[in-house]
Structures are given as structure tokens and as C-alpha cells.
């Protein structure tokens, strides 16, 4: 018991000192002392969770129906473009009904050639050995493309990683805020923005897919059919953005928002808000060519499948610049400009969970939590002192060191402290002394049994260790499951419990053992007062 | 200085004498608790049933009926309004509107506008909107997590001790969770994600005492091989009694402080763990221990494995 090598003392001392040092920036963060912490010292800080700092939390889910529709649509475009290259292949009766793309090859002898060309449009999905689309021939003339499951999953995965970046750019165009945008599961994105109390603003930015397309208006369409929603072959019917009427446009996209380099809110000649857009070189060339060929005809500016406006092409637009007008306010024009310049969302996102916390509630929680922490530490400290005297005092030193270590480790890993996390902290304080209670009661018992002093202390520590270990493993099991299944605040609670288990075993067992050993060695007491 | 000894030295209480009475009482309490929970249901928060929860704080205490009338006049479905931590803070709960969660938020905005107009200085403290899809998942995940934690811990105890101990741990946990659920059903305290975190914590902490007592029983089984199991368990319980009382007290002191002066938002969490620890202390003595007797743990049944180990150790 008495032999406690010098290197161990140093090791424990260093761990304790580092822990205390790391916790200080977090402790003084909100006080006037914050500025006086020397710059050359460690600056790690504990993050405050949204429930303490205030802010908005949004959980977005990709609309899988929209995803499927878009994939079918883009496949339809590719198929049309690809098969047009071979003049002998004549196709018709294209349909995307039932989640599959099917069309008729008019000349049965060209079916194989068509299928051969389609193969180049499908690609293998990494690591699965499957392709993203199945190409089948039905009734010898009808070609059917069916999205495979692996293809759909892969496409969703790609879409989500693009969507994550787009969402981040929209919320934080400057890239300066401390926001969290992460994908969760296969089809979700979690957004956490501290300090923003009203999530409506965020939702406006994220809510728009911002898929911008320019298409020619189909003038051949019969207005009555269009009102009923029927369009001629090669065209489609879209609603006007104000909801007043429908309009028929050619399916073929002239230019799309993908070819934008910039979008800015501006004003037109009459002082109404509009958006100035600039195309990249390819987009500008294409826009110029199409407008040149179609002077005098109207084209439609389509945003997320709604027609914003359908102006006439008065003259070819060659410079690669254009204005989008619609019924904008300055704010909506600005939001749309941000959305357009950050790129379109590859898939529509729906908000499925939303939480916002005002800053006052968080501050109030911190104050009450801090007060409760201090009072409970004090109460436990007094209780331990009157129960175990000197050994209680050692347990108390360990308790305080433990508190610093928990904060220090959390700071080091940049962990997030949540409101339930504060409860976890207090619970750990209450439970951490359990190890010392076990040890001290065991020492009392061994002394009653007539063991000699040193022997009793030694046995106390050794025999108590088993129960301490098993009890802590059960905590680790429940806390790990909590960390795995829990979200946000609950995970914060689990993290504190997990860190607390490790640090409390260290402080309550090894640290107090060192204190006791040093005391025994120095004073060689005849009897223990415990 | 005279040290505090809550439990006198060398106690010799005959805990197991009351084991059958305690069993019947625990059984009645557990069954009552479960049936009451099933019959009355839990007051599940928006986390688990979807909907909206808006917390508002006012400058002065307000008339709840008046606020209720105002919210009802918006025709947003059946709103429930309750005091939250004081006469100036209220939570307004609205059912989930049909359609997407986006629609739900415009609802919150309307309540906000209404409240801020009619009550100068009123502040919306927080808004939670949870769609049906998410709430179902959260409910499922919570149930799975609690079940997994119970099972995981029971397996660990089995692995570290003997199968009888694992069964004892599982029954103890089931008892503790059932009683705490009954408490929540009875008091109508809202069950939210934090309370589920509390349940998971109970799974870990209420077993603390059980683990310590089991450890001592195992030790005594090896030490006193001739002792009858009843007296042996009584001995182990008496030996660990001081520790049981002191530790439970420190945890309860800490949690009591949190409950009384801590943030309101986590009151449910604090009271659940407080209760769980209290119940866990009882059940570690009157469920964990007697289960071993009923499952036929005897010194000689343990001896076999012990002797085997000893023999192996000698040959090795």
C-alpha cells in the first residue's frame, strides 16, 4: 500500500493539471475574466448545445417521390438526345407512368440498336455489381427502363451530399457562421444554427429547390386543352406562379440554372425588384443561339415547375446576362438570388422536425444549472466529510478534480454541453463518490474484522475494485446505447455520463489511493479514524 | 470529530424474513403500475406523438382561460395550455396539423403574432414542431433503446456472475421501470425525450446497488461454503447496508438539488432518476436478492465452477 512510485505520482499530477488547465477557458468563457486568459495557453472550449445557446434545429428529409420524378425526367431527356443521334431509330409514345420510362421503337429491326445505345446511358453502381437502370424489351418493340434499387439508393446518396453543400451555402453564403449541416441516415439532413431564433427565415432559404429552367412556349397548343392540362406531344403544361392560368411549354430545356455563374437581386427600369443572372460561357452561347432563332416568340422562365413569366424574345440575348422578373418583393428576390447562386437542390427537402429555442431560456438554464451544480457539489462534499472524515476529505478532493477533468475532456474533444448534459454532470457528481463509499465502507469493515491498519486499507481498495468495475460497466452499457440512439440533447447527456464514468474511476480510485498512500507514508498513524 | 454513521456497525437485520411479503407487495405494485399505465396512458409529449409545443413567458401572471380563449379562436385544433415552472410561463400544445411540418410552423407563427400583440412583453421561449413520421421513429427508438439497455446489462451480469444473477438483474430492472412508468402515468408529468434519457439512466444506475450486493453475495458464497443461502444473503445485505444507504443518499442529495433549483426543462428527467434510484435501492434488496433464492443459487452450485476454476488454476 505504501509503495507508490514517484513516476506514478508525477503521472497522476500531470493528468490532473492538464485536465484543470483545459477546463478553465470553458469556465470563464462568459465572465469578464475571459479576456485575461493568456493566449499561449490551451484555448479548447466546450460547445454549448442549442438548448443552452439558443438557436434553430431543422431536420430535413428528401422527398423520394420528387427524386424519382427527376431521375425519370432526366433519363427521358438523355434517351431522347441519345437516340436522336441515330436517324434510323424513330421512337414514340414515351411514358414515365408507374415509375418506369418506356417508349416504342417504331421499326422493330432497330430495337437492338436502340438498346445498345441505351446501355451507354446506364452505369454500374460502385461496389454492388448492379447497374443503376434495368433495360428491358417488352413485346419486341417497347423498350422499358426501370430504376434499380441500388441505383436509386446511389442516386439518393449523391443527391444528399450535393444537397448538404447547397443547404450550407444557402444558410451561410459567407462560410463564416458556426452552423452544423450534416447528413443523417440515407435521406436526411440535420441543420443546426445557433443564435437564429426564428427558423422561418431558414426554411424560406431551404424550401426552394431553385430549379431554374428556360423553355420555349408551345404556341401550337390549343388553349382549351392547355386549360384542361393536356399538352401536345413534346410539350408539357405548367401552372403560372401566381396560380391564375396554365401555359404549355416545350419539354426541351433551352438553358437551365446549372449554367449560371451568378445571381443578384436588383431592380428593373420601373424600380420593381428583379434578379440579374449571368450565364457561364456554354450557357451564354446556347441562350444566345436559341434566342437568335426564336426572335418574336415567347419563352418561359420556370422555377421549380412553375412559370414565373413568359416574356417575348424581342432581340437575341447574346451577352450571357438576363433579368428574371416576377412578382417579387426585395426579400423574395434576394432569397431567390441566394438560392440560384448556391445551385439548385438536387432533390426537394421537407422539414420533418423543427425546434427553436430563444436565447433567454438557454441563459436561464445555464444559470440554474450552474447553481444546482455548485449546491449539489457542496452538499455532497459536506455529507462525505461528516461521514468519513479524512477519507471523506480525500474523496472530496477527488470529486473536485473529477469535475475539472470532465470539463477538460469535454473541452478537448470539443464536445457539446446540453441541458440534460448538466443533469448528467450532477448525477455523475452524486454517483462518483460511490466508489469512495465502497472503498471506505470496506476499510471500516476490515478494521472491524481486526485487520491491521495498512492491510485493511489495502484490502479495502482491492476488494471494492470488483464492484466498482461492474457497476461502472453497467453505466457504460446504458450510456452507450443512449449515445447511439439518442439525438442532440440526449446524446449530450450520454457523453457526459460516459466521460464521467472514466474520470470518476480514475479520481475516486487511483487519485484517492495516492492521497491515502502519501498520508500513510508520511504520518504512519497507529489507528484510522474512519 | 465524531464521524456520522447512519447505519450502526454490525447490523444483523433479517431482510429475507420479509421476502415473501415484499414479493407480494412488489408484484401487486408492479401489476397495478403496468395496468394503470396501460389504462390511463402516458402523457406523451410532442416528441412522441407529433405536434407543436410553444413555450411563452409573460411579463405578468396572466389569466389562463383568457389565453386559452385566444388560442382557441385561431381554430388550430384542440390546444392544451399548462403552467410551466411558474405563473408567468406557459406551454401551449397543439396537435399536429394535417400536411407537412412546414404548415405546422405557420401555425406557430400565428400563435406568436397573436400572443405578442395581446400581451406586451410576452416572449416565445421555444417552439418544437415534430412531424408524425419523426415522432413515431423517436418512440420506436426509445422503446428499442430501453429494451436493449436492459437486455445488455442483464447479459453482462450473466457473463460476470451466473445466469440466476442475470435473471435477477432483468427482473429488478423491469420492476424499476414499471414503477417509474406508473409514477409518470399517475402524475401526468409529460414524457419527452429527456425522460427517456432518464429511463436509460435508471437502467444503469438503479442496478448500481444490485451489482454491489451481487458482488458481495458471490464473495460470501466463496467464503462461507457451508452457510445456508438465506443467512448468507442476509449477511451480504447487512455487510453492504451502510454503503447502500450512503451512496443512495449522495445520489439523491445531488438529484434533489437539481430537482428543486435546477432548470424547469429537465425537471422530468431529474425526478425520474431520483425516483428510479429510490426504487432501485429497495429492489436491490427485495427483488435482486430473493430472486437468487428462488432460482436456486446455492453455495454448492457455485462451488462446482469454483472448484473447476481452482483445479484449472492449480494445473496451470
Contacts between the chains, C-beta under 8 A, distances in Angstrom:
chain1	res1	chain2	res2	distance
A	51	B	265	7.2
A	59	B	134	6.6
A	61	B	133	7.7
A	199	B	105	7.0
A	199	B	127	8.0
A	200	B	105	6.6
A	200	B	109	6.5
A	203	B	102	6.5
A	203	B	105	6.8
A	207	B	102	6.9
A	350	B	100	5.5
A	350	B	101	7.1
A	350	B	102	7.1
A	351	B	100	7.0
A	351	B	101	4.7
A	351	B	102	5.3
A	351	B	105	7.4
A	351	B	129	7.9
A	351	B	131	7.9
A	352	B	100	8.0
A	352	B	101	5.5
A	352	B	131	4.4
A	352	B	133	5.7
A	352	B	134	5.0
A	353	B	101	6.8
A	353	B	129	6.9
A	353	B	130	5.3
A	353	B	131	6.3
A	353	B	134	4.5
A	354	B	101	6.0
A	354	B	104	7.6
A	354	B	105	6.1
A	354	B	127	7.4
A	354	B	128	7.5
A	354	B	129	4.2
A	354	B	130	7.8
A	355	B	126	7.1
A	355	B	127	7.0
A	355	B	128	4.7
A	355	B	129	7.2
A	356	B	126	6.2
A	356	B	127	4.9
A	357	B	125	7.3
A	357	B	126	4.5
A	358	B	123	6.4
A	358	B	124	6.4
A	358	B	125	4.8
A	358	B	126	6.1
A	360	B	57	7.8
A	360	B	123	6.7
A	360	B	125	6.7
A	361	B	55	7.2
A	361	B	125	4.3
A	361	B	126	5.7
A	361	B	265	7.6
A	364	B	263	7.0
A	365	B	263	4.0
A	365	B	265	6.3
A	368	B	261	6.5
A	368	B	262	5.6
A	368	B	263	4.4
A	369	B	262	6.3
A	369	B	263	5.6
A	371	B	261	6.0
A	372	B	257	5.4
A	372	B	258	4.9
A	372	B	261	5.2
A	372	B	262	4.0
A	372	B	263	7.8
A	375	B	257	4.9
A	375	B	261	6.5
A	376	B	253	6.7
A	376	B	254	4.1
A	376	B	255	7.9
A	376	B	257	4.0
A	376	B	258	6.4
A	379	B	253	4.9
A	379	B	254	7.1
A	379	B	257	6.1
A	380	B	250	5.2
A	380	B	253	5.9
A	380	B	254	5.8
A	383	B	249	6.9
A	383	B	250	6.1
A	383	B	253	6.3
A	384	B	250	7.2
A	386	B	3	6.9
A	386	B	4	4.5
A	387	B	3	6.3
A	387	B	4	4.8
A	387	B	5	7.7
A	387	B	6	7.5
A	387	B	246	6.2
A	388	B	3	6.6
A	389	B	1	6.0
A	389	B	3	5.1
A	419	B	194	7.9
A	419	B	263	6.1
A	419	B	265	5.7
A	419	B	266	5.6
A	420	B	194	5.3
A	420	B	197	5.6
A	420	B	266	5.9
A	420	B	269	5.9
A	422	B	262	7.5
A	422	B	263	7.4
A	422	B	266	7.4
A	423	B	258	6.0
A	423	B	262	7.2
A	423	B	266	5.1
A	423	B	269	5.4
A	423	B	270	6.1
A	423	B	273	7.7
A	426	B	254	5.2
A	426	B	255	7.0
A	426	B	257	7.3
A	426	B	258	4.9
A	426	B	262	7.5
A	427	B	201	6.8
A	427	B	205	7.5
A	427	B	251	7.2
A	427	B	254	6.7
A	427	B	255	6.7
A	427	B	258	8.0
A	427	B	273	6.4
A	429	B	254	5.4
A	430	B	250	5.2
A	430	B	251	4.0
A	430	B	252	7.5
A	430	B	253	6.7
A	430	B	254	3.1
A	430	B	255	6.3
A	431	B	205	6.6
A	431	B	208	7.2
A	431	B	247	7.7
A	431	B	250	7.7
A	431	B	251	5.5
A	431	B	254	8.0
A	433	B	247	7.5
A	433	B	250	5.2
A	434	B	208	6.7
A	434	B	247	4.5
A	434	B	250	7.2
A	434	B	251	7.6
A	437	B	243	5.4
A	437	B	246	4.8
A	437	B	247	4.8
A	437	B	250	7.1
A	438	B	212	6.7
A	438	B	243	5.7
A	438	B	247	7.6
A	441	B	240	7.7
A	441	B	242	5.1
A	441	B	243	4.2
A	441	B	246	7.1
A	444	B	9	7.8
A	444	B	242	7.5
A	445	B	239	6.6
A	448	B	9	6.3
A	448	B	10	7.0
A	463	B	219	7.5
A	466	B	215	5.6
A	467	B	211	6.2
A	467	B	212	4.7
A	467	B	215	4.0
A	467	B	216	7.5
A	470	B	156	8.0
A	470	B	157	7.9
A	470	B	160	5.8
A	470	B	211	4.7
A	470	B	214	7.9
A	470	B	215	6.3
A	471	B	207	7.7
A	471	B	208	4.9
A	471	B	211	4.5
A	471	B	212	6.4
A	473	B	156	6.1
A	473	B	160	8.0
A	474	B	153	5.0
A	474	B	156	6.6
A	474	B	157	7.7
A	474	B	204	5.3
A	474	B	207	5.1
A	474	B	208	7.2
A	474	B	211	6.1
A	475	B	204	4.3
A	475	B	205	7.0
A	475	B	208	7.8
A	477	B	149	6.4
A	477	B	152	4.7
A	477	B	153	5.2
A	477	B	156	6.2
A	477	B	204	6.9
A	478	B	149	4.5
A	478	B	152	7.8
A	478	B	153	6.7
A	478	B	200	5.0
A	478	B	201	6.6
A	478	B	203	4.6
A	478	B	204	3.4
A	479	B	200	7.7
A	479	B	201	7.9
A	479	B	204	6.5
A	481	B	145	5.3
A	481	B	148	5.4
A	481	B	149	4.6
A	481	B	152	6.7
A	481	B	200	6.5
A	482	B	145	6.7
A	482	B	149	7.6
A	482	B	197	6.1
A	482	B	200	4.6
A	482	B	201	7.7
A	484	B	145	7.7
A	485	B	141	5.0
A	485	B	142	7.4
A	485	B	144	7.0
A	485	B	145	4.0
A	486	B	145	7.5
A	486	B	193	7.5
A	486	B	197	6.5
A	487	B	138	7.7
A	487	B	193	7.3
A	489	B	193	7.0
A	489	B	194	6.9
A	489	B	197	7.9
A	490	B	193	5.4
A	490	B	194	6.9
A	490	B	196	7.2
A	490	B	197	4.4
A	493	B	194	7.8
A	493	B	197	5.0
A	493	B	201	7.8
A	493	B	269	8.0
A	494	B	197	7.4
A	494	B	200	7.9
A	497	B	201	7.1
A	497	B	204	7.7
A	529	B	1	7.9
A	529	B	3	7.1
A	530	B	3	7.2
